[in-house]
């Protein structure tokens, strides 16, 4: 397939999705499913393979994301019903003050985002956003967007995220120096794309009342028997701590040994979340006087509103898989490789291309670093650590509709497709462009 045809097909598909969902108000899942199939058929894929490709892509994404959303939603429901989210919200309000809460949410996002995937950090923190917005009459976007920006920055630029570790290996970069420069570069990027941009865009986005999901994460009155601040924070941080334990398993125990296997197991994203959710059933449920029947009702109630989110996330995965299996992704990547540009720019461009084609930031970063890594070994004068950072920056560009994060942001915050593009897609693009600019500036001093 020619690169020109690939670009035309991909562009047409994306424009069609935006128009059909945003302007003509068709069901988003039906649109993504139909456009994905037409895209594959237009690229020359046999009909049977086109359907199988969509199913494989949707299943692959949902195999992980559905579990994360379900467990994170249950944990969030327990935080809300017990008053734990209110306790954290009231404490943050006292310490930060109402005028600095967007900055407080950015800092919380940076800390929570260090060891966890974006999707995990988002479902852990979104109940806190809803509660803070209601308690302080602060526009929800002013809190949610800085938190999301911070999570995205750490996901892309700071180890120990899996994609970052793959890039570290591909570029033979030093882990400590990568973390150091990741924090130095990532913090101002998170500030510019988070609180500063959120302050600009929030008054320009009109929301039709609170999103439906906010209701189940919100109590109208402050509960009289709120759990202590310490145990509440421990509960919400417990999956983060377990994932950190898993990330250092090979350091504290010999690979292949029983302790090493156990540490990796409890540090798995799904296992860490299910253990934290079970813990919440006791410390935020039974210990607060809720019966087992009430806890069961809370968890059942919380899952209903997430059904559409899971469908859309799966459809986005199917859309991305069609782009890859049809050869469109490779054709566009070859086009980017043909451009003779500096290595930092090439790595960034390839990550952006794969991001648009596949949706996943993890796939974009691992693919781009795998392609450019061997080229870096044959050249000199470019910092491997900056190569990791610039590839990570490019991997989150544009916040496309075949990325799970796009639909999470849209549905949880009650945005339209157009509003999601004006807020989230712009934030992701700011992170990508600022990351490239800062890395190019640093490359004048770091080699």
C-alpha positions in Angstrom: 0.0 0.0 0.0 1.3 3.5 -0.9 2.0 5.9 1.9 -0.3 8.5 0.3 -3.3 6.1 0.2 -2.6 5.1 3.8 -2.7 8.7 4.9 -5.9 9.4 2.9 -7.7 6.3 4.4 -6.6 7.0 8.0 -7.6 10.7 7.7 -11.0 9.9 6.1 -11.8 7.4 8.8 -10.9 9.8 11.6 -13.0 12.6 10.0 -15.9 10.3 9.5 -15.9 9.2 13.2 -15.8 12.8 14.4 -18.7 13.9 12.1 -20.9 10.9 12.7 -20.6 11.0 16.5 -20.1 14.7 17.0 -22.5 16.3 14.5 -25.0 13.6 13.5 -25.2 12.0 17.0 -24.9 8.4 15.9 -24.1 5.8 18.6 -20.3 6.0 19.2 -19.8 2.2 19.4 -21.7 1.6 16.1 -19.8 4.3 14.4 -16.4 3.0 15.5 -17.3 -0.5 14.6 -18.6 0.4 11.1 -15.9 2.8 10.2 -13.2 0.4 11.3 -14.6 -2.3 9.0 -15.0 0.1 6.1 -11.4 1.3 6.7 -10.1 -2.3 6.6 -12.1 -3.2 3.5 -10.9 0.0 1.8 -7.3 -1.0 2.5 -8.0 -4.4 0.7 -8.5 -6.7 3.7 -10.8 -9.7 3.1 -14.2 -9.2 4.9 -13.6 -12.2 7.3 -10.2 -11.0 8.3 -11.5 -7.4 8.8 -14.1 -8.7 11.3 -11.6 -10.9 13.1 -9.1 -8.1 13.3 -11.6 -5.8 15.0 -12.6 -8.5 17.5 -9.0 -9.3 18.3 -8.2 -5.6 18.9 -11.2 -5.0 21.0 -10.6 -8.2 23.0 -7.0 -7.4 23.6 -7.7 -3.9 25.0 -10.7 -5.0 27.1 -8.9 -7.9 28.6 -6.9 -5.4 30.6 -8.9 -2.2 30.6 -12.3 -3.7 31.5 -10.8 -5.3 34.7 -9.2 -2.0 35.6 -12.3 0.1 35.1 -14.5 -2.4 37.0 -12.2 -2.7 40.0 -11.4 1.0 40.1 -15.1 1.9 39.9 -15.9 -0.4 42.9 -13.0 1.1 44.9 -14.2 4.6 44.0 -17.8 3.7 45.0 -16.6 2.5 48.4 -14.5 5.7 48.9 -17.6 7.8 48.1 -20.2 5.9 50.2 -18.0 5.7 53.2 -17.1 9.4 53.2 -13.4 8.6 52.4 -13.4 10.8 49.3 -15.0 13.6 51.4 -12.3 13.2 54.0 -9.5 13.5 51.5 -11.3 16.4 49.7 -11.8 18.3 52.9 -8.1 17.8 53.9 -6.9 19.0 50.5 -9.1 22.0 50.7 -7.7 22.9 54.2 -4.1 22.5 53.1 -4.0 23.8 49.5 -6.9 26.3 49.7 -9.5 26.7 47.1 -7.4 28.8 44.8 -4.6 26.2 44.4 -6.6 23.0 44.1 -5.8 22.5 40.4 -2.1 22.6 41.3 -2.8 20.2 44.2 -4.5 17.7 41.8 -1.5 18.0 39.4 0.9 17.1 42.2 -1.3 14.2 43.3 -1.5 13.0 39.6 2.3 13.1 39.4 2.8 11.1 42.5 0.1 8.5 41.8 1.1 8.3 38.2 4.7 7.3 38.9 4.1 3.5 39.2 0.7 3.0 37.5 -0.8 3.1 34.0 -2.8 6.2 33.1 -6.1 4.2 33.1 -5.5 2.9 36.6 -4.5 6.3 38.1 -7.5 7.9 36.4 -10.1 5.5 37.9 -8.4 5.8 41.3 -8.5 9.6 41.3 -11.7 10.5 39.5 -13.9 10.0 42.6 -11.7 12.6 44.4 -12.2 15.0 41.5 -16.0 14.7 41.6 -16.1 15.1 45.4 -13.7 18.1 45.4 -15.7 19.8 42.6 -18.9 19.5 44.5 -17.6 20.4 48.0 -15.9 23.6 46.8 -18.0 24.6 43.8 -15.0 24.4 41.6 -15.5 23.6 37.9 -14.8 19.9 37.4 -12.5 20.4 34.4 -10.3 22.7 36.5 -9.5 19.7 38.7 -9.8 16.7 36.2 -7.6 18.1 33.4 -4.5 18.9 35.6 -4.8 15.4 37.1 -5.1 13.8 33.7 -2.2 15.8 32.3 0.1 14.8 35.2 -0.9 11.1 34.9 -0.1 11.2 31.1 3.3 12.9 31.6 4.5 10.3 34.1 3.1 7.5 32.0 5.1 8.7 29.0 8.4 10.0 30.5 9.2 8.5 33.9 10.2 4.9 34.5 9.1 2.3 35.7 6.3 2.2 33.1 6.7 -0.9 30.9 7.0 1.1 27.7 9.6 3.4 29.2 11.6 0.4 30.4 11.5 -1.0 26.8 12.7 2.3 25.5 15.5 2.4 28.1 16.7 -1.0 26.9 16.4 -0.1 23.2 18.4 3.1 23.6 20.8 1.7 26.3 19.9 4.6 28.5 20.7 5.0 32.2 17.6 4.5 34.4 18.6 7.0 37.1 19.5 9.7 34.7 16.3 9.1 32.7 14.2 9.5 35.9 16.1 12.6 36.8 15.6 14.3 33.4 12.1 12.9 33.2 11.2 14.8 36.4 13.0 17.9 35.3 11.3 18.0 31.9 8.0 16.5 32.9 7.1 18.8 35.8 7.0 22.1 33.8 5.2 20.2 31.0 2.5 19.0 33.4 2.1 22.5 34.7 1.7 24.1 31.3 -0.6 21.4 29.9 -2.4 20.9 33.2 -3.4 23.8 35.5 -2.4 26.6 33.1 -4.2 25.2 30.0 -7.1 24.1 32.2 -7.6 27.6 33.5 -7.7 28.8 29.9 -10.1 26.2 28.4 -12.5 25.6 31.3 -14.5 28.8 30.8 -14.8 27.9 27.1 -16.3 24.5 27.6 -20.0 24.5 28.6 -21.1 21.3 30.4 -24.7 20.3 30.6 -24.8 19.7 34.3 -22.7 17.1 36.2 -21.8 13.9 34.3 -24.0 10.9 35.2 -21.1 9.0 36.7 -20.5 11.8 39.2 -23.7 11.0 41.0 -22.6 7.5 42.2 -19.3 8.9 43.4 -20.9 11.8 45.3 -22.6 12.1 48.7 -24.9 15.1 49.0 -24.0 15.5 52.7 -20.7 15.0 54.6 -21.1 11.6 56.4 -21.0 11.8 60.1 -18.8 8.7 60.4 -16.1 9.4 57.9 -13.1 7.1 57.9 -9.8 8.5 59.2 -7.6 10.4 56.7 -4.7 8.0 57.1 -6.5 4.7 56.5 -8.4 6.3 53.5 -5.2 7.4 51.9 -3.6 4.1 52.6 -6.5 2.3 50.9 -6.3 4.4 47.7 -2.5 4.2 47.6 -2.4 0.4 48.3 -2.5 -0.6 44.7 0.2 1.9 43.9 2.4 0.5 46.7 1.8 -3.1 45.5 2.8 -2.1 42.0 5.9 -0.5 43.3 6.8 -3.7 45.1 6.3 -5.6 41.9 8.5 -3.3 40.0 11.5 -3.9 42.3 10.9 -7.7 42.6 14.0 -8.5 40.6 16.1 -6.3 42.8 15.1 -7.7 46.2 14.7 -11.4 45.1 16.4 -13.7 42.6 14.5 -14.0 39.3 12.6 -17.2 39.2 12.6 -17.7 43.0 9.3 -18.1 44.9 9.6 -14.7 46.7 10.3 -13.1 43.3 7.2 -14.8 41.7 5.0 -13.7 44.6 6.2 -10.1 44.4 5.5 -10.0 40.7 2.1 -11.5 41.2 0.9 -9.0 43.9 2.4 -6.2 41.8 0.4 -7.1 38.8 -2.1 -4.3 38.0 -5.2 -6.4 38.2 -4.1 -8.2 41.3 -3.1 -5.0 43.1 -6.5 -3.5 42.3 -8.5 -6.5 43.4 -6.6 -6.7 46.7 -7.1 -2.9 47.3 -10.8 -3.3 46.5 -11.2 -6.2 48.9 -9.4 -4.1 51.5 -11.8 -1.3 50.9 -14.8 -3.6 51.5 -13.5 -4.0 55.1 -11.9 -0.6 56.1 -14.4 1.5 54.2 -17.3 -0.9 54.4 -17.6 -3.3 57.3 -15.6 -1.1 59.7 -17.9 1.8 58.9 -21.0 -0.2 59.8 -22.1 -1.3 56.3 -23.5 -4.8 56.0 -22.3 -7.3 53.4 -25.6 -6.9 51.6 -25.1 -3.1 51.4 -21.5 -3.5 50.1 -22.8 -5.9 47.4 -25.4 -3.4 46.4 -22.8 -0.7 46.1 -20.5 -2.7 43.9 -23.4 -3.9 41.6 -24.8 -0.3 41.3 -21.3 1.0 40.4 -20.8 -1.2 37.4 -23.9 -0.3 35.3 -22.8 3.1 34.2 -19.4 1.8 33.1 -20.8 -0.5 30.4 -20.7 2.2 27.6 -17.2 3.2 28.6 -16.0 -0.4 28.2 -17.7 -0.8 24.9 -16.1 2.4 23.5 -12.7 1.5 24.9 -13.0 -1.9 23.1 -14.1 -0.3 19.9 -11.2 2.0 20.0 -8.9 -1.0 20.4 -10.6 -2.6 17.4 -10.1 0.5 15.3 -6.4 0.6 16.1 -6.0 -3.0 15.3 -7.6 -2.5 11.8 -5.0 0.2 11.1 -2.2 -2.1 12.0 -3.4 -5.3 10.3 -4.5 -3.6 7.1 -0.9 -2.3 6.6 -1.9 1.4 6.9 0.2 1.8 10.1 3.3 0.4 8.4 2.9 2.5 5.3 2.6 5.7 7.3 5.6 4.7 9.4 7.7 4.1 6.3 6.8 7.6 5.1 8.1 9.0 8.4 11.3 6.9 8.2 12.0 8.3 4.7 12.3 11.8 6.0 16.0 12.6 6.8 15.7 14.4 10.1 17.7 14.4 13.4 17.3 11.3 15.6 15.4 13.1 18.3 12.9 14.4 15.8 12.7 11.0 14.0 11.9 9.1 17.2 9.3 11.7 18.1 7.7 11.6 14.6 7.6 7.8 14.6 6.0 7.7 18.0 3.3 10.2 16.9 2.6 8.2 13.7 2.2 4.9 15.6 0.1 6.7 18.3 -2.3 7.8 15.6 -2.3 4.4 13.9 -2.5 2.2 17.0 -4.0 4.4 19.7 -1.9 3.0 22.5 0.9 5.2 23.9 2.7 2.0 25.1 2.6 0.5 21.6 3.8 3.8 20.1 6.7 4.1 22.5 7.9 0.5 22.2 7.5 0.5 18.4 9.3 3.8 17.8 12.2 2.9 20.2 12.5 -0.5 18.6 12.9 1.1 15.2 15.2 4.0 16.2 17.3 2.1 18.8 19.6 0.3 16.3 20.1 3.6 14.4 21.2 5.3 17.6 23.8 2.7 18.3 25.4 3.5 14.9 25.5 7.2 15.6 26.9 9.5 18.2 26.1 12.8 19.9 22.5 12.1 21.0 21.7 11.5 24.6 20.0 8.1 25.1 18.1 9.5 28.0 16.7 12.3 25.9 15.7 9.7 23.3 13.6 8.0 25.9 11.9 11.2 26.9 11.2 12.5 23.4 9.8 9.1 22.3 7.6 9.1 25.3 6.4 12.6 24.5 5.5 11.7 21.0 3.7 8.5 22.1 0.9 10.5 23.8 0.4 13.0 20.9 -3.1 14.1 19.7 -5.1 11.9 22.2 -6.8 10.1 19.3 -10.1 8.4 19.4 -8.6 4.9 19.1 -7.0 5.5 22.5 -8.8 4.2 25.7 -8.0 7.4 27.5 -10.0 9.5 25.0 -13.2 7.7 25.8 -12.5 7.5 29.6 -12.1 11.3 29.7 -15.2 11.8 27.5 -17.6 9.5 29.4 -16.4 10.2 33.0 -16.5 13.9 32.5 -19.7 14.0 30.4 -18.1 15.7 27.4 -19.1 15.6 23.7 -16.5 14.4 21.2 -15.8 17.9 20.2 -15.3 19.0 23.8 -13.0 16.1 24.4 -10.9 17.1 21.5 -10.7 20.7 22.6 -9.6 19.6 26.1 -8.0 16.2 26.2 -6.6 16.0 22.7 -5.1 19.5 23.0 -3.5 18.6 26.4 -2.0 15.4 24.9 -0.7 17.4 21.9 0.8 20.1 24.3 2.6 17.4 26.2 4.0 15.9 22.9 5.1 19.3 21.4 6.5 20.7 24.7 8.4 17.4 25.3 10.0 17.7 21.8 10.9 21.4 22.3 12.4 20.8 25.8 14.4 17.8 24.7 15.8 19.6 21.7 16.9 22.5 24.0 18.5 20.1 26.4 20.3 18.3 23.6 22.4 21.4 23.2 23.9 20.7 26.6 23.5 17.0 27.1 25.2 14.4 24.9 
